[in-house]
Amino acid sequence: MAIGVAVVVVITGAGVLLSRPPVATADTTGTVTYPDLARGHVSTPVVYAQVPPAGGDHAEEWQNCGVYTAPVQSENAVHSLEHGAIWVTYRPDLAPDQVQVLQAAVKTQPYGLLSPFPGLPAPVVATVWGVQLKVQSATDPQLASFIAKYADASQAPEPRGECTGGIGAPTDR
């Protein structure tokens, strides 16, 4: 399923340039892919097209991987995504037993990052660079499959980059 199609027309002295913005696509497993995301380092807040962000411009410092009980800065988490992190976010009002399931799933992953995220479009959203999965429950089997598929951090723009030595102090690693 393609989401949104637009063409940008730019007239230059050399002629007309046509470009299309990244088009999100969904596959049969429920994952949505966002291709051709920017990768610049910025020192200002970024307005992302996805909630939570699935990539794009980001802060110079990455978020240390691990379990957080408070929201983290998106710009730092996106830098971690660039390094191969799996960022699992959940609504702050998610039931404590569901949060415990997520904590158990993420803390064993060297590239796992878990944090609450206000305003999520689903109770739980798992994100790697350019790919996202929204589920209704921490026990949804699709979530475990998503984590297993991306656990080796090899499909990121900077595969197996740093996931420690950045900012933040996770409560569990």
N, C-alpha and C positions, 0 to 999 in steps of 0.2 A: 504494500500500500504506500503510495507516495503522498507526502504531506506538503501542500503548498508548492506551487510552481510560479516563478516569476523570472522575468528576464530584465536585466539592467542594460540599458543602451547608453554608451558613452561615445560622443562624437569628438574626435580629435583631429588634429591637422593631418594625421596619417590615414584617417578613415573612420569607420564605425567599429567599435568593439562591442561584442555581445558577451555577457557573462551571466551565469546563473548562481544564485546563492546556494549554500549547501542545502540539499534536500534530504530530510529524514525519511528513512524507510523502516518498516517493521517486518520481521520475519515470523514464521509460524510458532516460534517459541515465546513470543511476546517481547523479544528484545527489539529495541529501536536503535538504529545506527545513524550517527551524525557524521558525515564525511567532511574532509577539508576544513578542519577547525584551525583557527589561528593559533600560533604558539609563541607569541611575543611576551617578553617580561615587561611589566608595568609597575608603577609605584602608586597608582591611583585605583579606586574601586572600579570594578568591571560590572557592567550590566550584561548578564548572560541570557541567551535565548532559551535555555532549558532550566528547569527547577527539579533537582539541583543541577548545577552545570555539568556537562559531559566533556568539557575541554574548552579551549580558547585561551586568550591572553590571560596571564596569571602573574602572581607575585614572584619576586626573585627567590624567596625562600620557600621551601616545601614544608608541608605539615608532616611532623613525625608520625609514622604509622602507629596504630594501636587503638585502644578503646577510649573514647571521650564521653563524658556524661553531660557536657555542655556543647552548644554549637561551636564549630570552628569557622575561621574565615574561608570563604569559598575560594578566594584567590590563591591561598596557600594550599588548600586541598586539591585544586586543579593542577598545581605544579606537581603534587604527589601522583596524580593520575598520569601525568606526562612520563613519570618514572616507572609506571606499571602498577600503581596501587589500585586496589578494589575499594571504592568508597561506598560503604553501606550506610544509608541515612534512614532515619525513622522519625515519625511524628513524635513530638515531645509528650503527647498524651497516650502513647502506645502502652499497653498493659505491661506491668513489670515482668511477668513471666515471658512475654514475647521479647522484651529487651534482653533478658537473660539468655534466650536462645540465640539472639544475634551476637551477644558478647562471646558466647562459647564458640560460635562459628568463625568469628573474626580474629579472636586473640591467638588462634593457632596459625594464622596466615602471616608470613613474613611481610607481605605487602598489603595487609588488611588495615583498613581505616574505618572506624565506626563513630558516628556522632548523630545526635538529634538534629533535626533541620525543620524549623517552623515553616508552615505553608506548603508542605509536600503534596503532590497530586495523588499520592497513594500512601497507605500506612508505612510501607517499606519500599525504598528505591535503592537498587544496586547499580553502581556506575563504574565503568572503566573508561579510558580515553575513547570517546566517540561512540560508546555503546551503553545502553541503559535498559534496565529491567524494572518494571513496577509490579509489585505484588501486594496482596491484601493481608498476608500473614507471614510471620517469620518462619513458619514451618512449611511454607509452600515449597514443594520439591524443585521448582524452577530456580529458586534462590540458591539451593545447594549446588545445582548443576552449573549455574552461572559462576559461582565462586570457584568450583573445581576447574571450569574451563579456562578461567583467567588467572588462576593462582600463581602460575609461574612468571607472571609479569613480562612475558616475552612479546606481547602484541602492542605494546605502548610505543610512542614515538622515540622514547629514550629507554629501551628495555632494561629492566632490572637496575634502574638508577637508584640513587640514594633514597632511603625511606627512614633514615635516622640522621641525626646531626643537623636537623632543620629546626623548626620552631614547634612549641607545644610540648606538654608533659602528659602523655596518656596515662590513664589510671591503671591500665593493664596492658601488658605486652606479651 
